[in-house]
Amino acid sequence: MTRLLLFFALPAGLAVLHVPPALAQLPVAGTWVLDGQIRAKECTGSGRCSAVSTKQYTMAIRIDSSHLPTPGPLVPCQPEAGQLPQVVRYMRRGTNSRQYNLKVLDRPALVGLFAACSDSSFRLGSVFSRIKLAVDDEHSTQRDRLKYSLVADGRRVFVTVTARLTGALTSVTTAGAMGDEHRAGQFEAAAP
């Protein structure tokens, strides 16, 4: 089971989303500091559950105004660069909303992507991610949950991973100063 835990013990267990931008209420461009906890729990088919790990997470990211302040949703393993944005996207919850939900665009492709980088016994249960921007546009909260299962030591193990991150804008960047910096979590507006 040690191999399973390594996915969540490293910051690489959180992927960065790059999806096309759209017109919407935009977050403030600049440096955002995100911190929170990532927790993993595993259960056997008999219903016995145990906490596997709790990790404190802190990261600073630079975004432009067409990106959300997020490292991306939780993933069971790190897929190759550019593959995840083809199957998931953050969508604005409503026209005037400051909430963005992760939408799975192609579930079979997402399952295949995770199975290819983890284990052939991988089964995706559910994936959820929501980002809320505060009214001041300088704070954010992110809640994630990932449920999946795999076979370990001859038995199927069910894993639930949750993350709670808060973000705060620490410095504002002008549009021209962004350059080719690391930019996370592009989003698009939901269809009316």
C-alpha positions as CSV (number, residue, x, y, z in Angstrom):
1,M,0.0,0.0,0.0
2,T,3.1,2.3,0.3
3,R,3.0,3.0,-3.5
4,L,-0.6,4.3,-3.2
5,L,0.4,6.7,-0.4
6,L,3.2,8.3,-2.4
7,F,0.7,9.8,-4.9
8,F,-0.7,12.0,-2.1
9,A,2.5,12.6,-0.2
10,L,4.0,14.7,-3.0
11,P,2.7,18.0,-4.4
12,A,2.9,16.4,-7.9
13,G,-0.3,14.5,-6.9
14,L,-2.1,17.7,-7.7
15,A,-2.3,18.4,-11.4
16,V,-2.4,21.8,-13.0
17,L,-5.3,22.4,-15.4
18,H,-4.9,24.4,-18.6
19,V,-8.2,24.9,-20.4
20,P,-9.3,27.7,-22.8
21,P,-10.3,31.0,-21.1
22,A,-13.7,32.6,-21.7
23,L,-15.4,35.9,-20.9
24,A,-16.5,36.0,-17.2
25,Q,-15.9,37.7,-13.9
26,L,-12.1,37.4,-13.7
27,P,-9.9,36.8,-10.7
28,V,-7.2,39.3,-9.9
29,A,-3.9,38.5,-11.7
30,G,-0.9,38.1,-9.4
31,T,0.7,35.8,-6.9
32,W,-1.7,33.7,-4.8
33,V,-0.7,31.6,-1.8
34,L,-2.7,28.5,-1.3
35,D,-2.7,26.4,1.8
36,G,-4.7,23.7,3.4
37,Q,-4.9,20.0,4.1
38,I,-5.1,16.9,1.9
39,R,-6.4,13.8,3.6
40,A,-6.6,10.2,2.4
41,K,-8.7,7.4,3.8
42,E,-8.9,3.8,2.6
43,C,-11.6,1.2,3.2
44,T,-11.8,-2.5,2.5
45,G,-14.9,-4.3,1.0
46,S,-15.8,-5.4,4.6
47,G,-16.4,-1.7,5.5
48,R,-13.3,-1.2,7.7
49,C,-11.8,2.2,7.1
50,S,-8.6,3.8,8.3
51,A,-7.0,7.2,7.9
52,V,-4.0,6.8,5.7
53,S,-2.4,10.2,5.6
54,T,-2.9,13.9,6.3
55,K,-0.6,16.3,4.6
56,Q,-0.3,20.1,5.0
57,Y,-0.2,21.7,1.6
58,T,1.2,25.2,0.8
59,M,2.0,26.6,-2.6
60,A,2.5,29.9,-4.3
61,I,1.3,30.3,-7.9
62,R,1.2,33.2,-10.3
63,I,-1.9,33.5,-12.4
64,D,-3.2,35.9,-15.0
65,S,-6.8,37.1,-15.1
66,S,-8.0,34.2,-17.3
67,H,-7.0,31.5,-14.7
68,L,-8.4,30.4,-11.3
69,P,-6.1,30.4,-8.3
70,T,-5.8,26.6,-8.1
71,P,-3.2,23.9,-8.5
72,G,-6.0,21.8,-10.2
73,P,-8.1,19.0,-9.0
74,L,-6.9,16.0,-7.0
75,V,-5.7,13.1,-9.2
76,P,-4.6,9.6,-8.2
77,C,-1.4,9.9,-10.2
78,Q,0.3,12.5,-12.5
79,P,-0.8,12.1,-16.1
80,E,1.4,13.3,-19.0
81,A,1.4,17.0,-19.6
82,G,-1.5,18.3,-21.6
83,Q,-3.7,15.2,-21.2
84,L,-5.9,16.2,-18.3
85,P,-7.2,19.5,-19.8
86,Q,-8.8,17.5,-22.7
87,V,-11.1,15.6,-20.4
88,V,-11.9,18.0,-17.5
89,R,-12.7,21.7,-17.2
90,Y,-13.7,24.2,-14.5
91,M,-17.1,25.7,-15.4
92,R,-18.7,28.8,-13.9
93,R,-21.7,27.7,-11.8
94,G,-24.1,30.4,-13.1
95,T,-24.0,33.7,-14.9
96,N,-23.2,35.9,-11.9
97,S,-21.7,33.2,-9.7
98,R,-18.3,33.3,-8.2
99,Q,-18.3,29.5,-8.0
100,Y,-16.6,27.2,-10.4
101,N,-17.2,23.4,-10.5
102,L,-15.1,20.8,-12.2
103,K,-16.9,19.2,-15.1
104,V,-15.7,15.9,-16.6
105,L,-16.1,16.2,-20.3
106,D,-15.1,12.6,-21.2
107,R,-15.4,10.1,-18.3
108,P,-14.1,7.0,-20.2
109,A,-11.0,9.0,-21.3
110,L,-10.5,10.2,-17.7
111,V,-10.6,6.6,-16.4
112,G,-8.3,5.5,-19.1
113,L,-5.9,8.3,-18.4
114,F,-5.7,7.5,-14.6
115,A,-5.5,3.7,-15.3
116,A,-2.6,4.3,-17.7
117,C,-0.5,6.2,-15.1
118,S,-1.5,4.2,-12.0
119,D,-2.7,0.6,-12.2
120,S,-4.8,-1.5,-14.6
121,S,-7.2,-2.4,-11.7
122,F,-8.0,1.3,-11.2
123,R,-11.7,2.2,-11.0
124,L,-12.9,5.8,-10.7
125,G,-15.7,6.4,-8.3
126,S,-16.2,10.1,-8.4
127,V,-14.3,13.3,-8.8
128,F,-15.4,16.7,-7.4
129,S,-13.8,20.1,-7.2
130,R,-15.3,23.5,-6.5
131,I,-13.6,26.9,-6.3
132,K,-15.3,29.9,-4.8
133,L,-13.9,33.4,-5.2
134,A,-14.6,35.9,-2.4
135,V,-16.4,39.2,-3.2
136,D,-13.2,41.1,-2.8
137,D,-11.6,39.0,-5.5
138,E,-8.5,38.5,-3.3
139,H,-9.5,35.3,-1.4
140,S,-10.6,31.8,-2.6
141,T,-11.6,28.5,-1.2
142,Q,-11.3,25.1,-2.9
143,R,-12.9,21.8,-1.9
144,D,-12.0,18.6,-3.7
145,R,-13.0,15.0,-3.3
146,L,-11.7,12.0,-5.2
147,K,-13.0,8.4,-4.8
148,Y,-11.5,5.5,-6.5
149,S,-10.4,1.9,-5.9
150,L,-7.6,-0.5,-6.9
151,V,-6.5,-4.0,-6.1
152,A,-3.7,-4.1,-3.5
153,D,-2.4,-7.3,-1.9
154,G,-5.1,-9.3,-3.7
155,R,-8.1,-7.3,-2.4
156,R,-9.9,-4.3,-3.6
157,V,-9.2,-1.1,-1.6
158,F,-11.5,1.9,-1.8
159,V,-9.7,5.2,-1.4
160,T,-11.3,8.6,-0.6
161,V,-9.1,11.7,-0.8
162,T,-10.3,15.2,0.2
163,A,-8.6,18.5,0.1
164,R,-9.5,21.9,1.5
165,L,-7.4,24.8,0.3
166,T,-7.7,28.5,1.0
167,G,-6.1,31.1,-1.2
168,A,-5.1,34.7,-0.7
169,L,-3.8,37.2,-3.2
170,T,-0.4,38.4,-2.0
171,S,0.8,40.6,-4.8
172,V,-1.0,42.1,-7.9
173,T,0.6,41.7,-11.3
174,T,-0.1,43.8,-14.4
175,A,-1.1,41.9,-17.6
176,G,2.2,42.7,-19.3
177,A,4.3,41.5,-16.4
178,M,3.0,37.9,-16.5
179,G,5.2,36.6,-19.3
180,D,5.4,32.8,-19.5
181,E,5.0,32.2,-15.7
182,H,3.3,29.1,-14.4
183,R,-0.4,29.6,-14.7
184,A,-3.0,27.3,-13.2
185,G,-6.7,26.5,-13.6
186,Q,-8.1,28.1,-16.7
187,F,-11.8,28.2,-16.8
188,E,-14.8,28.9,-19.0
189,A,-18.2,30.3,-18.3
190,A,-21.2,27.9,-18.1
191,A,-23.7,28.1,-21.0
192,P,-26.7,30.2,-20.0
